[in-house]
């Protein structure tokens, strides 16, 4: 696993260098997947770099990528190891010159997320976690914050590109703002969850895609977070891969927030 970790970290750094250079030296081309979701040429180039690197080193492995292979489903049932990647998590931030964007790489084998790497090249922060081996930021151990009072908690979330059916989200947001200290919407789910792992945030909730959270969820769990959902997970779906109504918080706040957010 240490060999895989080193490989993933090196890939993340290479992809990070690419996206930093693309923004600094090139005019970003912009397209919209489904007419809604922003994608730039840097997303596609970083995706190609990571996928090519994995194929060269581990040709028998499967790659689930937001940009090049988003159609893969039920990765926990695949017999081969699976890499789950998001070349730029926080593309809107990236395209607007913000620094809250990251490369996310997770490794799954035998139906378990075993390794996660999230790298922000704009701040040179490398988060990683190995199943059963703890969570780290730039090789230093991290752990979740110890806040126990919901009224003092800083909670992060995000909102979808598609705005239909947004009313329940706004209602939940109102509950959180009423009962918690404040809310953050930073624009990168992977980094939000890693910030929670590092104690910078107290909780996080949102519906996502697997590549947004696979690596960061493991990092948060290894940092002491409780990871679950505030609605029921459908039968037949492994909860660690379920992407709807995700809730991550320290063990004290998790049950309080779950009760607050449950439909």
C-alpha positions as CSV (number, residue, x, y, z in Angstrom):
1,X,0.0,0.0,0.0
2,X,2.9,2.4,0.6
3,X,4.0,1.8,-3.0
4,X,0.5,2.7,-4.2
5,X,0.5,5.7,-2.0
6,X,3.8,7.0,-3.3
7,X,2.5,6.4,-6.9
8,X,-0.8,8.3,-6.2
9,X,1.0,11.2,-4.6
10,X,3.4,11.6,-7.5
11,X,0.5,11.4,-10.0
12,X,-1.4,14.1,-8.0
13,X,1.6,16.4,-7.9
14,X,2.2,16.0,-11.7
15,X,-1.5,16.7,-12.4
16,X,-1.4,19.6,-9.9
17,X,1.6,21.1,-11.7
18,X,-0.2,20.8,-15.0
19,X,-3.3,22.6,-13.9
20,X,-1.4,25.4,-12.2
21,X,0.6,25.9,-15.4
22,X,-2.5,25.7,-17.6
23,X,-4.1,28.5,-15.7
24,X,-1.0,30.6,-15.6
25,X,0.1,30.3,-19.2
26,X,-3.0,29.4,-21.3
27,X,-6.4,30.8,-22.1
28,X,-8.8,28.4,-20.5
29,X,-11.3,26.9,-22.9
30,X,-14.7,26.4,-21.3
31,X,-17.4,23.9,-22.1
32,X,-20.5,22.8,-20.2
33,X,-21.3,19.1,-19.7
34,X,-25.1,18.7,-20.1
35,X,-25.2,22.5,-20.6
36,X,-24.7,23.0,-16.9
37,X,-21.4,21.7,-15.5
38,X,-18.2,23.6,-16.4
39,X,-15.2,21.7,-17.7
40,X,-11.9,23.2,-19.0
41,X,-9.1,21.9,-21.1
42,X,-7.1,21.6,-17.9
43,X,-9.6,19.1,-16.5
44,X,-9.2,17.0,-19.7
45,X,-5.4,17.2,-19.8
46,X,-5.0,16.3,-16.1
47,X,-7.4,13.4,-16.6
48,X,-5.4,12.1,-19.5
49,X,-2.2,12.4,-17.5
50,X,-3.6,10.5,-14.5
51,X,-5.3,7.8,-16.6
52,X,-2.2,7.3,-18.8
53,X,0.0,7.0,-15.7
54,X,-2.3,4.4,-14.1
55,X,-2.6,2.4,-17.4
56,X,1.2,2.3,-17.7
57,X,1.9,1.2,-14.2
58,X,-1.1,-1.0,-13.5
59,X,-2.7,-2.1,-16.9
60,X,-5.0,-4.6,-15.2
61,X,-6.7,-1.9,-13.0
62,X,-9.9,-0.1,-13.8
63,X,-10.2,3.7,-13.8
64,X,-13.4,5.5,-12.9
65,X,-12.9,9.1,-13.9
66,X,-15.3,12.1,-13.9
67,X,-14.1,13.2,-17.3
68,X,-13.3,10.1,-19.3
69,X,-15.2,7.2,-17.7
70,X,-18.0,8.4,-15.6
71,X,-20.4,5.6,-16.7
72,X,-18.8,2.9,-14.5
73,X,-21.1,1.7,-11.8
74,X,-21.0,-0.5,-8.7
75,X,-17.3,-0.4,-8.4
76,X,-17.4,-2.4,-5.1
77,X,-18.5,-5.4,-7.2
78,X,-15.6,-5.3,-9.7
79,X,-13.0,-8.0,-9.2
80,X,-10.1,-5.8,-10.3
81,X,-8.7,-2.9,-8.3
82,X,-10.3,0.4,-9.2
83,X,-8.9,4.0,-9.2
84,X,-11.5,6.7,-8.7
85,X,-10.2,10.1,-9.9
86,X,-11.3,13.7,-10.2
87,X,-8.6,15.6,-12.0
88,X,-9.9,19.0,-10.8
89,X,-12.4,19.0,-7.9
90,X,-13.6,22.6,-7.8
91,X,-13.5,23.4,-11.5
92,X,-15.6,26.6,-11.1
93,X,-13.2,27.9,-8.5
94,X,-10.3,26.9,-10.8
95,X,-11.7,28.7,-13.8
96,X,-12.4,31.9,-11.7
97,X,-8.9,32.2,-10.3
98,X,-9.6,30.8,-6.8
99,X,-7.2,28.6,-4.9
100,X,-9.7,26.1,-3.5
101,X,-9.3,23.3,-6.1
102,X,-7.7,19.9,-5.9
103,X,-6.7,16.7,-7.6
104,X,-8.5,13.7,-6.0
105,X,-7.3,10.1,-6.4
106,X,-8.8,7.1,-4.5
107,X,-7.8,3.4,-4.8
108,X,-10.3,0.6,-4.2
109,X,-9.6,-3.1,-3.9
110,X,-11.8,-6.0,-2.8
111,X,-14.8,-3.6,-2.5
112,X,-13.1,-1.2,-0.1
113,X,-11.6,2.3,-0.5
114,X,-8.1,1.5,0.7
115,X,-6.2,4.7,-0.1
116,X,-7.1,8.3,-0.7
117,X,-5.0,11.3,-1.9
118,X,-6.2,14.9,-2.2
119,X,-3.7,17.5,-3.4
120,X,-4.3,21.3,-3.6
121,X,-1.4,22.5,-5.8
122,X,-2.2,26.2,-5.1
123,X,-1.5,25.8,-1.4
124,X,0.9,22.8,-1.7
125,X,-1.3,20.8,0.7
126,X,-1.2,17.0,0.3
127,X,-3.8,15.1,2.3
128,X,-3.7,11.3,2.4
129,X,-5.2,8.4,4.2
130,X,-4.7,4.6,4.2
131,X,-7.4,2.3,5.5
132,X,-6.4,1.6,9.1
133,X,-3.3,3.8,8.9
134,X,-4.5,7.2,9.9
135,X,-4.8,10.6,8.0
136,X,-2.1,13.0,7.2
137,X,-1.5,16.5,5.8
138,X,1.9,16.9,4.3
139,X,3.0,13.8,6.2
140,X,1.8,15.1,9.6
141,X,-1.1,13.3,11.4
142,X,-4.4,15.1,11.5
143,X,-7.6,14.6,13.3
144,X,-11.1,16.0,13.4
145,X,-12.1,18.9,15.7
146,X,-13.6,18.1,19.1
147,X,-16.5,20.5,19.1
148,X,-19.5,19.0,20.8
149,X,-22.0,21.9,20.7
150,X,-24.0,22.1,17.5
151,X,-24.6,25.8,18.2
152,X,-20.8,26.4,17.9
153,X,-20.2,24.2,14.8
154,X,-19.0,25.4,11.4
155,X,-20.7,23.4,8.8
156,X,-19.8,23.1,5.1
157,X,-22.0,22.2,2.2
158,X,-22.5,22.8,-1.6
159,X,-25.2,23.0,-4.2
160,X,-25.8,21.3,-7.5
161,X,-25.5,22.8,-11.0
162,X,-29.1,21.6,-11.8
163,X,-31.5,23.8,-9.8
164,X,-34.6,21.8,-10.1
165,X,-35.8,20.4,-6.8
166,X,-33.6,22.8,-4.8
167,X,-36.3,23.8,-2.3
168,X,-35.5,20.9,0.2
169,X,-31.9,22.0,0.1
170,X,-32.8,25.5,0.9
171,X,-35.0,24.3,3.8
172,X,-32.1,22.2,5.2
173,X,-29.8,25.2,4.8
174,X,-32.2,27.2,6.9
175,X,-32.1,24.6,9.6
176,X,-28.4,24.5,9.7
177,X,-28.1,28.3,9.8
178,X,-30.6,28.4,12.7
179,X,-29.0,25.7,14.8
180,X,-25.2,26.0,14.0
181,X,-22.7,28.8,14.4
182,X,-22.2,29.4,10.7
183,X,-21.9,27.7,7.3
184,X,-19.2,27.6,4.6
185,X,-19.5,27.0,0.9
186,X,-16.0,26.8,-0.4
187,X,-16.6,25.1,-3.8
188,X,-14.5,21.9,-3.6
189,X,-16.2,18.9,-1.8
190,X,-12.9,17.0,-1.6
191,X,-11.1,19.9,0.1
192,X,-14.1,20.6,2.3
193,X,-14.0,17.1,3.6
194,X,-10.2,17.2,4.0
195,X,-10.5,20.4,5.9
196,X,-13.0,18.7,8.2
197,X,-10.4,15.9,8.7
198,X,-7.8,18.5,9.6
199,X,-10.1,20.2,12.2
200,X,-10.7,23.4,10.1
201,X,-14.5,22.5,9.8
202,X,-16.8,20.6,12.1
203,X,-19.2,18.9,9.7
204,X,-20.1,18.5,6.0
205,X,-23.2,17.5,4.1
206,X,-24.1,17.3,0.5
207,X,-25.1,15.0,-2.4
208,X,-22.2,14.4,-4.7
209,X,-20.7,12.1,-7.3
210,X,-18.4,9.3,-6.2
211,X,-15.2,10.9,-7.6
212,X,-15.9,14.0,-5.5
213,X,-15.7,12.2,-2.2
214,X,-14.1,8.8,-2.5
215,X,-10.6,9.8,-1.4
216,X,-11.6,12.6,1.0
217,X,-14.1,10.4,2.8
218,X,-11.5,7.8,3.7
219,X,-9.1,10.6,4.9
220,X,-11.9,12.0,7.1
221,X,-12.7,8.6,8.5
222,X,-9.1,7.9,9.3
223,X,-9.0,11.3,11.0
224,X,-11.7,10.2,13.4
225,X,-14.9,11.4,11.5
226,X,-18.1,9.5,11.4
227,X,-19.2,9.1,7.8
228,X,-22.7,8.2,6.7
229,X,-26.0,9.7,5.3
230,X,-29.0,11.6,6.6
231,X,-31.4,9.5,4.5
232,X,-31.7,5.8,4.1
233,X,-29.2,4.0,1.9
234,X,-31.0,2.0,-0.8
235,X,-30.8,-1.8,-0.4
236,X,-27.9,-3.3,-2.4
237,X,-25.7,-0.3,-2.3
238,X,-22.5,-0.3,-0.2
239,X,-22.9,2.8,2.0
240,X,-19.3,3.9,1.5
241,X,-20.0,4.4,-2.2
242,X,-23.5,5.9,-1.8
243,X,-23.5,9.5,-3.1
244,X,-26.8,11.0,-1.9
245,X,-27.3,12.9,1.3
246,X,-23.8,12.4,2.6
247,X,-23.0,13.5,6.2
248,X,-19.6,13.6,7.7
249,X,-18.8,15.0,11.2
250,X,-17.0,14.2,14.4
251,X,-18.7,11.5,16.5
252,X,-20.3,14.1,18.8
253,X,-21.9,16.3,16.2
254,X,-22.9,13.5,13.7
255,X,-26.0,12.3,15.5
256,X,-27.2,15.8,16.2
257,X,-26.8,16.9,12.5
258,X,-28.4,13.7,11.3
259,X,-31.5,14.3,13.3
260,X,-31.5,18.0,12.1
261,X,-31.2,17.1,8.4
262,X,-33.3,13.9,8.2
263,X,-36.4,14.4,6.1
